[in-house]
Amino acid sequence: EIKSMHLDTSINMFHSRFTKIDRRIKESDIFNFGQLSTKGEGIWITTQVVEASLDIDSDVLYTELSDINSLLQRLGRCYRNRELEENSATNIFVYTKNCSGVGLFIDKDIFNLSKKAILNMKDYELSEEEKFELVDKVYDYEKLKNTKFMKEIREKIEWTRNIEEYTLAKHEEKLRDINNISVIAKDVYIKYKDDIKEAISIINDRDASKEQKQIAKNTIRDLVVDISAISYNKKIKENNLIIDTLEVNK
């Protein structure tokens, strides 16, 4: 939609569904773009992948609200290594209606408390001390003690207390609540089909060295993306997909 506006500037996108090989390129591009020494201008449309891991410095941020912690991380990507000029126009805009992910991977109670904490902030310069105060307002025990968020924390604590020694690895998936499936998109598979087949052949070759096998595994990992099991099964059902499994010896 932004490209259809025919703006005279570069427009880029970055999210977690790129293959690892493309993600490295994206990370390099946005890092170089976000340095003070970089000339020119542009727009980056991103998800939360940039809010904590990249040392970038932008002029303006438009973001929907998720929770106060994530918001503060994003604020740190604007004027990161410089002082805001006096009498500067507002350079951060936070949207609080119809935000994506609320109730899914963003806790609804935390979102609502975060929203309440920032609603009175307009044309406002936020000090470091005030940032800590915002976090304290949201993550207040009295406000959260009867919420689903706190209930799940109590359940996790109780669950970990009952884990027997040396058995944590068996329970790690539940502890981290991760249920992802690694896949290679069809167009990526077609493009790199010969490389993938050669890598699988090396991995399954008993005479190949450990170093050769590791390089082959990395070749495949670079082409993989992780999606949730729910999304995986939904895509199969909606599109009547046929799934091929790559047979690789461990």
Backbone as CSV, one residue per row, in Angstrom:
resi,resn,N_x,N_y,N_z,CA_x,CA_y,CA_z,C_x,C_y,C_z
1,GLU,0.830,-1.213,0.000,0.000,0.000,0.000,0.862,1.260,0.000
2,ILE,1.938,1.211,0.760,2.839,2.374,0.798,3.542,2.530,-0.547
3,LYS,3.934,1.417,-1.153,4.578,1.502,-2.461,3.655,2.103,-3.508
4,SER,2.337,1.841,-3.360,1.375,2.369,-4.332,1.255,3.886,-4.259
5,MET,1.783,4.477,-3.180,1.764,5.936,-3.048,2.867,6.595,-3.866
6,HIS,3.779,5.766,-4.418,4.863,6.248,-5.283,5.693,7.329,-4.600
7,LEU,6.081,7.064,-3.369,6.941,7.995,-2.655,8.361,7.913,-3.206
8,ASP,9.034,9.028,-3.196,10.402,9.068,-3.706,11.370,8.689,-2.584
9,THR,11.274,7.442,-2.135,12.140,6.964,-1.060,12.169,5.443,-1.076
10,SER,13.168,4.856,-0.436,13.243,3.394,-0.382,12.257,2.861,0.649
11,ILE,11.631,1.731,0.351,10.655,1.102,1.246,11.058,-0.356,1.444
12,ASN,11.188,-0.775,2.704,11.697,-2.104,3.012,10.836,-2.775,4.076
13,MET,10.923,-4.100,4.140,10.164,-4.860,5.128,11.077,-5.877,5.814
14,PHE,10.815,-6.106,7.120,11.608,-7.061,7.881,10.727,-7.721,8.935
15,HIS,10.684,-9.067,8.923,9.929,-9.817,9.921,10.565,-11.193,10.076
16,SER,10.021,-12.024,10.947,10.659,-13.290,11.302,10.420,-14.410,10.302
17,ARG,9.607,-14.182,9.282,9.288,-15.251,8.340,10.212,-15.289,7.114
18,PHE,11.261,-14.495,7.137,12.257,-14.620,6.077,13.153,-15.816,6.386
19,THR,13.703,-16.436,5.349,14.679,-17.496,5.583,15.898,-16.889,6.270
20,LYS,16.684,-17.731,6.916,17.853,-17.225,7.647,18.833,-16.520,6.722
21,ILE,18.983,-17.024,5.504,19.918,-16.405,4.565,19.445,-15.001,4.164
22,ASP,18.126,-14.843,3.969,17.585,-13.520,3.641,17.552,-12.617,4.865
23,ARG,17.344,-13.228,6.031,17.284,-12.438,7.259,18.628,-11.769,7.552
24,ARG,19.723,-12.491,7.297,21.041,-11.884,7.504,21.228,-10.664,6.611
25,ILE,20.724,-10.752,5.387,20.815,-9.613,4.462,19.972,-8.453,4.976
26,LYS,18.752,-8.776,5.431,17.855,-7.749,5.966,18.474,-7.061,7.185
27,GLU,19.039,-7.856,8.093,19.640,-7.293,9.295,20.791,-6.360,8.953
28,SER,21.594,-6.767,7.975,22.707,-5.922,7.539,22.197,-4.629,6.916
29,ASP,21.150,-4.735,6.085,20.603,-3.553,5.402,20.014,-2.557,6.395
30,ILE,19.216,-3.051,7.361,18.582,-2.116,8.294,19.605,-1.558,9.289
31,PHE,20.624,-2.348,9.611,21.679,-1.845,10.497,22.429,-0.703,9.821
32,ASN,22.819,-0.903,8.557,23.538,0.146,7.831,22.658,1.376,7.627
33,PHE,21.377,1.140,7.357,20.434,2.245,7.170,20.277,3.060,8.450
34,GLY,20.321,2.378,9.607,20.041,3.029,10.872,21.236,3.643,11.567
35,GLN,22.327,3.863,10.843,23.499,4.507,11.434,23.478,6.010,11.176
36,LEU,24.034,6.765,12.128,24.033,8.234,11.998,24.801,8.694,10.768
37,SER,25.789,7.908,10.370,26.622,8.305,9.229,25.934,8.083,7.889
38,THR,24.802,7.361,7.899,24.098,7.055,6.650,23.361,8.288,6.124
39,LYS,23.553,8.570,4.859,22.861,9.692,4.223,21.604,9.175,3.519
40,GLY,20.685,10.088,3.260,19.462,9.692,2.575,18.371,9.340,3.555
41,GLU,17.248,8.825,3.021,16.094,8.523,3.860,15.401,7.273,3.337
42,GLY,14.482,6.772,4.124,13.759,5.574,3.714,12.762,5.152,4.779
43,ILE,11.993,4.113,4.474,10.970,3.584,5.380,11.227,2.097,5.585
44,TRP,11.196,1.661,6.854,11.267,0.237,7.178,10.005,-0.156,7.903
45,ILE,9.309,-1.155,7.383,8.101,-1.692,8.014,8.524,-3.017,8.664
46,THR,8.405,-3.104,9.983,8.937,-4.270,10.668,7.987,-4.782,11.749
47,THR,8.282,-5.979,12.215,7.623,-6.521,13.405,8.563,-6.320,14.589
48,GLN,8.315,-7.046,15.677,9.098,-6.872,16.896,10.530,-7.380,16.788
49,VAL,10.911,-7.952,15.653,12.260,-8.503,15.529,13.346,-7.443,15.668
50,VAL,13.002,-6.174,15.456,14.040,-5.130,15.512,14.108,-4.416,16.854
51,GLU,13.166,-4.687,17.742,13.051,-3.804,18.895,14.119,-4.027,19.959
52,ALA,14.802,-5.155,19.952,15.779,-5.396,21.013,17.154,-5.799,20.499
53,SER,17.239,-6.277,19.278,18.482,-6.912,18.843,19.379,-6.035,17.973
54,LEU,18.861,-4.926,17.454,19.633,-4.148,16.504,19.926,-2.740,17.016
55,ASP,21.167,-2.318,16.872,21.590,-0.983,17.294,21.359,-0.010,16.135
56,ILE,20.110,0.437,16.001,19.762,1.364,14.921,19.187,2.647,15.506
57,ASP,19.257,3.714,14.734,18.852,5.031,15.212,18.000,5.700,14.128
58,SER,16.677,5.765,14.361,15.756,6.336,13.373,15.273,7.708,13.822
59,ASP,14.671,8.433,12.890,14.157,9.769,13.191,12.721,9.728,13.700
60,VAL,11.903,8.870,13.091,10.471,8.844,13.409,10.003,7.392,13.536
61,LEU,9.088,7.156,14.484,8.526,5.833,14.695,7.004,5.906,14.711
62,TYR,6.380,5.068,13.909,4.927,4.870,13.959,4.713,3.420,14.383
63,THR,4.041,3.197,15.500,3.902,1.825,15.990,2.561,1.611,16.663
64,GLU,2.028,0.403,16.521,0.870,0.042,17.324,1.381,-0.438,18.678
65,LEU,0.545,-0.339,19.684,0.910,-0.745,21.033,0.827,-2.265,21.169
66,SER,1.801,-2.844,21.855,1.708,-4.257,22.241,1.667,-4.321,23.763
67,ASP,2.803,-4.085,24.397,2.839,-3.935,25.852,3.906,-2.905,26.182
68,ILE,3.950,-2.455,27.425,4.816,-1.339,27.777,6.290,-1.679,27.593
69,ASN,6.680,-2.922,27.889,8.083,-3.309,27.719,8.520,-3.199,26.261
70,SER,7.715,-3.779,25.374,8.044,-3.725,23.953,8.044,-2.298,23.438
71,LEU,7.092,-1.499,23.915,7.026,-0.104,23.474,8.299,0.644,23.851
72,LEU,8.770,0.462,25.067,9.982,1.148,25.504,11.196,0.690,24.711
73,GLN,11.221,-0.596,24.336,12.302,-1.084,23.483,12.273,-0.372,22.133
74,ARG,11.077,-0.184,21.611,10.951,0.479,20.312,11.344,1.950,20.403
75,LEU,10.973,2.590,21.507,11.359,3.989,21.685,12.873,4.135,21.617
76,GLY,13.572,3.093,22.078,15.026,3.128,22.062,15.635,3.026,20.691
77,ARG,14.809,2.878,19.658,15.299,2.847,18.281,15.135,4.201,17.602
78,CYS,14.703,5.202,18.372,14.600,6.571,17.857,15.550,7.473,18.645
79,TYR,16.328,8.250,17.934,17.311,9.140,18.571,18.088,8.376,19.633
80,ARG,18.598,7.235,19.239,19.261,6.322,20.160,20.606,6.862,20.639
81,ASN,21.358,7.450,19.735,22.717,7.892,20.063,22.882,9.400,19.907
82,ARG,21.824,10.133,20.148,21.880,11.598,20.002,20.776,12.232,20.817
83,GLU,20.917,13.503,21.048,19.929,14.248,21.806,18.862,14.799,20.871
84,LEU,17.610,14.802,21.345,16.518,15.384,20.565,16.664,16.896,20.570
85,GLU,16.572,17.496,19.394,16.723,18.947,19.304,15.582,19.654,20.037
86,GLU,15.874,20.816,20.588,14.839,21.584,21.279,13.751,21.997,20.297
87,ASN,12.515,22.022,20.803,11.352,22.422,19.996,11.120,21.501,18.795
88,SER,11.578,20.258,18.908,11.360,19.303,17.819,9.896,18.877,17.778
89,ALA,9.435,18.539,16.595,8.072,18.032,16.454,8.013,16.615,17.027
90,THR,6.802,16.173,17.381,6.623,14.809,17.877,7.189,13.817,16.857
91,ASN,7.980,12.880,17.337,8.601,11.931,16.408,8.249,10.473,16.710
92,ILE,7.357,10.236,17.701,6.887,8.880,17.989,5.366,8.897,18.103
93,PHE,4.722,8.043,17.336,3.267,7.980,17.304,2.836,6.557,17.652
94,VAL,2.044,6.411,18.710,1.625,5.097,19.200,0.122,4.932,18.985
95,TYR,-0.248,3.895,18.250,-1.652,3.639,17.946,-2.185,2.558,18.887
96,THR,-3.335,2.806,19.495,-3.837,1.920,20.551,-5.140,1.197,20.190
97,LYS,-5.680,1.439,19.007,-6.926,0.787,18.600,-6.649,-0.297,17.560
98,ASN,-7.406,-1.403,17.670,-7.324,-2.502,16.695,-5.900,-3.026,16.520
99,CYS,-5.176,-3.156,17.619,-3.790,-3.613,17.566,-3.727,-5.121,17.344
100,SER,-2.809,-5.559,16.536,-2.701,-6.978,16.206,-2.054,-7.759,17.346
101,GLY,-2.437,-9.015,17.472,-1.803,-9.915,18.432,-2.353,-9.886,19.839
102,VAL,-3.253,-8.934,20.141,-3.783,-8.835,21.500,-4.700,-10.034,21.777
103,GLY,-4.428,-10.727,22.876,-5.189,-11.936,23.193,-4.595,-13.187,22.589
104,LEU,-3.616,-13.030,21.680,-2.933,-14.170,21.071,-1.552,-14.305,21.703
105,PHE,-0.582,-13.520,21.211,0.747,-13.561,21.827,1.013,-12.333,22.695
106,ILE,0.029,-11.435,22.790,0.119,-10.299,23.706,-1.002,-10.437,24.727
107,ASP,-0.636,-10.512,26.003,-1.644,-10.682,27.049,-2.598,-9.489,27.070
108,LYS,-3.897,-9.776,27.092,-4.913,-8.725,27.004,-4.872,-7.785,28.208
109,ASP,-4.695,-8.328,29.411,-4.648,-7.485,30.606,-3.425,-6.573,30.586
110,ILE,-2.280,-7.117,30.194,-1.057,-6.307,30.113,-1.221,-5.215,29.069
111,PHE,-1.847,-5.571,27.936,-2.095,-4.569,26.894,-2.975,-3.438,27.424
112,ASN,-4.080,-3.787,28.076,-5.004,-2.763,28.566,-4.363,-1.871,29.627
113,LEU,-3.559,-2.460,30.510,-2.860,-1.660,31.519,-1.806,-0.762,30.870
114,SER,-1.146,-1.268,29.836,-0.162,-0.465,29.105,-0.841,0.705,28.410
115,LYS,-1.992,0.418,27.822,-2.759,1.460,27.133,-3.187,2.551,28.106
116,LYS,-3.682,2.145,29.266,-4.118,3.101,30.282,-2.945,3.962,30.755
117,ALA,-1.766,3.354,30.857,-0.590,4.064,31.366,-0.099,5.159,30.424
118,ILE,-0.337,4.993,29.117,0.212,5.970,28.170,-0.826,6.916,27.563
119,LEU,-2.117,6.693,27.852,-3.155,7.470,27.163,-3.058,8.974,27.399
120,ASN,-2.558,9.378,28.539,-2.482,10.810,28.844,-1.206,11.460,28.344
121,MET,-0.381,10.715,27.623,0.891,11.259,27.125,0.713,11.809,25.722
122,LYS,0.834,13.111,25.569,0.746,13.744,24.258,1.823,14.826,24.165
123,ASP,2.530,14.833,23.023,3.607,15.819,22.852,4.471,15.855,24.105
124,TYR,4.999,14.708,24.473,5.602,14.546,25.789,6.979,13.908,25.651
125,GLU,7.977,14.519,26.282,9.312,13.936,26.295,9.469,13.089,27.549
126,LEU,9.831,11.827,27.365,9.837,10.850,28.443,11.255,10.670,28.984
127,SER,11.423,10.870,30.298,12.726,10.673,30.929,12.919,9.194,31.261
128,GLU,14.170,8.798,31.548,14.451,7.411,31.913,13.710,7.024,33.193
129,GLU,13.650,7.937,34.150,12.956,7.670,35.399,11.470,7.413,35.157
130,GLU,10.883,8.194,34.252,9.458,8.032,33.957,9.183,6.724,33.224
131,LYS,10.154,6.246,32.474,9.997,4.946,31.815,9.866,3.837,32.853
132,PHE,10.714,3.886,33.880,10.632,2.885,34.948,9.293,2.985,35.682
133,GLU,8.823,4.201,35.865,7.542,4.394,36.541,6.398,3.795,35.736
134,LEU,6.462,3.921,34.413,5.433,3.326,33.553,5.401,1.807,33.703
135,VAL,6.577,1.187,33.709,6.653,-0.259,33.871,6.069,-0.671,35.220
136,ASP,6.402,0.084,36.267,5.869,-0.222,37.610,4.350,-0.103,37.655
137,LYS,3.799,0.861,36.916,2.341,1.035,36.891,1.655,-0.161,36.247
138,VAL,2.272,-0.684,35.204,1.660,-1.806,34.476,1.838,-3.111,35.237
139,TYR,3.067,-3.383,35.667,3.346,-4.654,36.331,3.220,-4.502,37.851
140,ASP,2.073,-4.027,38.260,1.748,-3.861,39.666,1.002,-5.105,40.150
141,TYR,1.475,-5.699,41.220,0.904,-6.965,41.675,-0.588,-6.849,41.973
142,GLU,-0.994,-5.771,42.629,-2.404,-5.613,42.996,-3.291,-5.564,41.755
143,LYS,-2.785,-4.981,40.678,-3.569,-4.894,39.445,-3.619,-6.238,38.714
144,LEU,-2.578,-7.034,38.900,-2.453,-8.254,38.108,-2.810,-9.536,38.846
145,LYS,-2.977,-9.479,40.160,-3.062,-10.698,40.958,-4.212,-11.626,40.580
146,ASN,-5.295,-11.090,40.021,-6.443,-11.928,39.656,-6.575,-12.134,38.147
147,THR,-5.522,-11.832,37.404,-5.578,-11.931,35.944,-5.102,-13.287,35.448
148,LYS,-5.415,-13.573,34.203,-4.943,-14.790,33.550,-3.420,-14.807,33.491
149,PHE,-2.831,-13.631,33.279,-1.379,-13.486,33.223,-0.726,-14.013,34.493
150,MET,-1.229,-13.587,35.652,-0.648,-14.008,36.932,-0.947,-15.480,37.214
151,LYS,-2.125,-15.930,36.803,-2.481,-17.341,36.995,-1.496,-18.245,36.256
152,GLU,-1.159,-17.882,35.024,-0.230,-18.687,34.240,1.167,-18.672,34.849
153,ILE,1.573,-17.519,35.397,2.883,-17.449,36.053,2.920,-18.380,37.264
154,ARG,1.853,-18.352,38.067,1.799,-19.232,39.244,1.865,-20.696,38.826
155,GLU,1.158,-21.034,37.748,1.157,-22.424,37.278,2.547,-22.841,36.808
156,LYS,3.249,-21.942,36.121,4.606,-22.248,35.649,5.553,-22.439,36.827
157,ILE,5.439,-21.567,37.828,6.304,-21.678,39.008,6.053,-23.006,39.717
158,GLU,4.783,-23.337,39.902,4.432,-24.583,40.584,4.903,-25.791,39.783
159,TRP,4.767,-25.697,38.482,5.184,-26.788,37.602,6.693,-27.020,37.686
160,THR,7.469,-25.933,37.661,8.927,-26.071,37.718,9.379,-26.617,39.072
161,ARG,8.672,-26.282,40.123,9.039,-26.798,41.450,8.908,-28.320,41.531
162,ASN,8.041,-28.870,40.695,7.782,-30.311,40.744,8.616,-31.124,39.751
163,ILE,9.503,-30.436,39.009,10.350,-31.162,38.053,11.432,-31.932,38.810
164,GLU,11.599,-33.188,38.496,12.646,-33.985,39.119,14.002,-33.605,38.547
165,GLU,15.044,-33.815,39.314,16.396,-33.469,38.879,16.771,-34.215,37.601
166,TYR,17.485,-33.492,36.725,18.027,-34.039,35.473,16.959,-34.411,34.452
167,THR,15.740,-33.914,34.602,14.689,-34.238,33.620,14.191,-33.005,32.889
168,LEU,14.853,-31.864,33.084,14.348,-30.613,32.520,14.264,-30.658,30.995
169,ALA,15.248,-31.279,30.352,15.269,-31.321,28.886,13.991,-31.929,28.315
170,LYS,13.442,-32.914,29.010,12.225,-33.562,28.534,11.021,-32.627,28.609
171,HIS,11.095,-31.636,29.483,9.953,-30.749,29.716,10.161,-29.350,29.126
172,GLU,11.278,-29.153,28.415,11.631,-27.803,27.984,10.561,-27.185,27.099
173,GLU,9.957,-27.978,26.231,8.951,-27.435,25.318,7.789,-26.832,26.091
174,LYS,7.342,-27.496,27.122,6.237,-26.972,27.919,6.658,-25.721,28.680
175,LEU,7.907,-25.735,29.212,8.407,-24.589,29.971,8.455,-23.349,29.096
176,ARG,8.906,-23.493,27.870,9.058,-22.360,26.963,7.807,-22.125,26.125
177,ASP,6.884,-23.082,26.163,5.625,-22.958,25.433,5.862,-22.736,23.941
178,ILE,6.771,-23.514,23.392,7.112,-23.405,21.972,6.593,-24.635,21.241
179,ASN,5.860,-24.419,20.168,5.350,-25.524,19.364,5.425,-25.133,17.898
180,ASN,6.666,-25.032,17.414,6.919,-24.602,16.049,7.326,-25.776,15.158
181,ILE,7.125,-25.590,13.868,7.545,-26.580,12.877,8.435,-25.869,11.858
182,SER,9.577,-26.477,11.561,10.509,-25.898,10.591,10.119,-26.342,9.189
183,VAL,9.990,-25.387,8.279,9.561,-25.697,6.916,10.419,-24.939,5.904
184,ILE,10.420,-25.437,4.686,11.028,-24.734,3.554,9.909,-24.417,2.574
185,ALA,9.745,-23.161,2.263,8.692,-22.748,1.336,8.946,-23.351,-0.050
186,LYS,7.862,-23.603,-0.762,7.965,-24.301,-2.049,8.859,-23.547,-3.040
187,ASP,8.681,-22.223,-3.132,9.486,-21.477,-4.103,10.962,-21.477,-3.720
188,VAL,11.238,-21.478,-2.410,12.623,-21.554,-1.944,13.198,-22.936,-2.256
189,TYR,12.391,-23.968,-2.025,12.845,-25.334,-2.311,13.178,-25.504,-3.795
190,ILE,12.314,-24.983,-4.656,12.556,-25.101,-6.103,13.846,-24.374,-6.492
191,LYS,14.057,-23.203,-5.915,15.232,-22.395,-6.252,16.528,-23.074,-5.816
192,TYR,16.494,-23.717,-4.639,17.716,-24.304,-4.077,17.665,-25.833,-4.047
193,LYS,16.854,-26.427,-4.912,16.612,-27.868,-4.873,17.904,-28.678,-4.960
194,ASP,18.784,-28.320,-5.887,20.034,-29.075,-6.061,20.915,-28.966,-4.828
195,ASP,20.997,-27.760,-4.240,21.806,-27.562,-3.027,21.256,-28.384,-1.866
196,ILE,19.914,-28.426,-1.751,19.274,-29.174,-0.666,19.548,-30.668,-0.813
197,LYS,19.394,-31.182,-2.027,19.625,-32.618,-2.252,21.075,-32.996,-1.982
198,GLU,21.992,-32.137,-2.401,23.411,-32.403,-2.149,23.705,-32.385,-0.649
199,ALA,23.100,-31.424,0.073,23.311,-31.328,1.519,22.780,-32.573,2.228
200,ILE,21.593,-33.046,1.821,21.014,-34.249,2.430,21.889,-35.463,2.151
201,SER,22.435,-35.521,0.958,23.310,-36.634,0.597,24.549,-36.666,1.482
202,ILE,25.107,-35.501,1.765,26.300,-35.416,2.625,25.954,-35.794,4.060
203,ILE,24.813,-35.300,4.549,24.390,-35.595,5.925,24.191,-37.092,6.119
204,ASN,23.656,-37.759,5.105,23.364,-39.196,5.201,24.560,-40.077,4.827
205,ASP,25.651,-39.442,4.408,26.860,-40.185,4.002,27.691,-40.533,5.235
206,ARG,27.826,-41.801,5.532,28.569,-42.235,6.720,30.053,-41.891,6.621
207,ASP,30.561,-41.718,5.413,31.983,-41.434,5.233,32.299,-39.934,5.282
208,ALA,31.267,-39.106,5.292,31.495,-37.649,5.346,31.991,-37.248,6.737
209,SER,32.853,-36.238,6.785,33.400,-35.779,8.064,32.352,-34.965,8.830
210,LYS,32.594,-34.769,10.133,31.692,-33.965,10.947,31.592,-32.546,10.403
211,GLU,32.735,-32.018,9.958,32.743,-30.658,9.416,31.887,-30.564,8.150
212,GLN,32.003,-31.549,7.282,31.200,-31.568,6.055,29.709,-31.662,6.371
213,LYS,29.377,-32.511,7.346,27.973,-32.664,7.743,27.427,-31.371,8.341
214,GLN,28.249,-30.689,9.145,27.792,-29.445,9.760,27.541,-28.374,8.712
215,ILE,28.433,-28.277,7.737,28.253,-27.308,6.647,26.973,-27.626,5.868
216,ALA,26.724,-28.913,5.633,25.523,-29.329,4.912,24.262,-28.992,5.700
217,LYS,24.293,-29.226,7.029,23.150,-28.887,7.872,22.879,-27.390,7.851
218,ASN,23.946,-26.596,7.891,23.782,-25.137,7.862,23.196,-24.670,6.528
219,THR,23.531,-25.377,5.452,22.961,-25.047,4.136,21.445,-25.158,4.171
220,ILE,20.945,-26.224,4.809,19.495,-26.423,4.914,18.883,-25.435,5.904
221,ARG,19.536,-25.243,7.043,19.003,-24.320,8.053,18.841,-22.905,7.507
222,ASP,19.725,-22.508,6.603,19.644,-21.163,6.026,18.382,-20.952,5.195
223,LEU,17.746,-22.043,4.782,16.577,-21.949,3.907,15.271,-22.191,4.649
224,VAL,15.362,-22.412,5.953,14.214,-22.803,6.756,13.566,-21.598,7.431
225,VAL,12.255,-21.663,7.613,11.547,-20.726,8.489,10.735,-21.546,9.491
226,ASP,10.547,-20.994,10.674,9.759,-21.658,11.707,8.370,-21.055,11.766
227,ILE,7.349,-21.910,11.713,5.974,-21.442,11.854,5.301,-22.265,12.950
228,SER,4.279,-21.702,13.537,3.585,-22.410,14.609,2.862,-23.627,14.048
229,ALA,2.680,-24.637,14.903,1.970,-25.854,14.486,0.540,-25.521,14.072
230,ILE,-0.069,-24.553,14.757,-1.439,-24.152,14.414,-1.489,-23.570,13.013
231,SER,-0.547,-22.664,12.715,-0.490,-22.051,11.385,-0.176,-23.100,10.324
232,TYR,0.723,-24.003,10.652,1.113,-25.083,9.741,-0.094,-25.921,9.333
233,ASN,-0.833,-26.391,10.339,-1.998,-27.238,10.062,-3.112,-26.467,9.349
234,LYS,-3.252,-25.191,9.690,-4.276,-24.361,9.058,-3.979,-24.182,7.571
235,LYS,-2.707,-23.956,7.235,-2.330,-23.763,5.838,-2.581,-25.026,5.027
236,ILE,-2.294,-26.174,5.625,-2.526,-27.447,4.926,-4.018,-27.626,4.644
237,LYS,-4.835,-27.357,5.656,-6.282,-27.557,5.528,-6.885,-26.579,4.527
238,GLU,-6.486,-25.309,4.613,-7.079,-24.284,3.749,-6.687,-24.472,2.290
239,ASN,-5.427,-24.889,2.061,-4.908,-24.932,0.698,-4.762,-26.341,0.138
240,ASN,-5.222,-27.341,0.939,-5.134,-28.735,0.504,-3.707,-29.080,0.058
241,LEU,-2.740,-28.712,0.889,-1.339,-28.878,0.537,-0.872,-30.319,0.706
242,ILE,0.080,-30.701,-0.115,0.754,-31.987,0.046,2.138,-31.699,0.613
243,ILE,2.457,-32.336,1.719,3.712,-32.071,2.400,4.717,-33.178,2.101
244,ASP,5.893,-32.799,1.605,6.987,-33.748,1.422,7.929,-33.625,2.616
245,THR,8.364,-34.746,3.151,9.280,-34.752,4.278,10.699,-35.052,3.788
246,LEU,11.659,-34.239,4.206,13.040,-34.500,3.849,13.596,-35.528,4.832
247,GLU,14.016,-36.664,4.309,14.534,-37.724,5.169,16.015,-37.474,5.436
248,VAL,16.303,-37.043,6.674,17.680,-36.742,7.047,18.016,-37.497,8.320
249,ASN,19.114,-38.262,8.276,19.553,-38.979,9.473,20.078,-37.984,10.490
250,LYS,19.819,-38.239,11.787,20.297,-37.347,12.829,21.804,-37.490,12.975
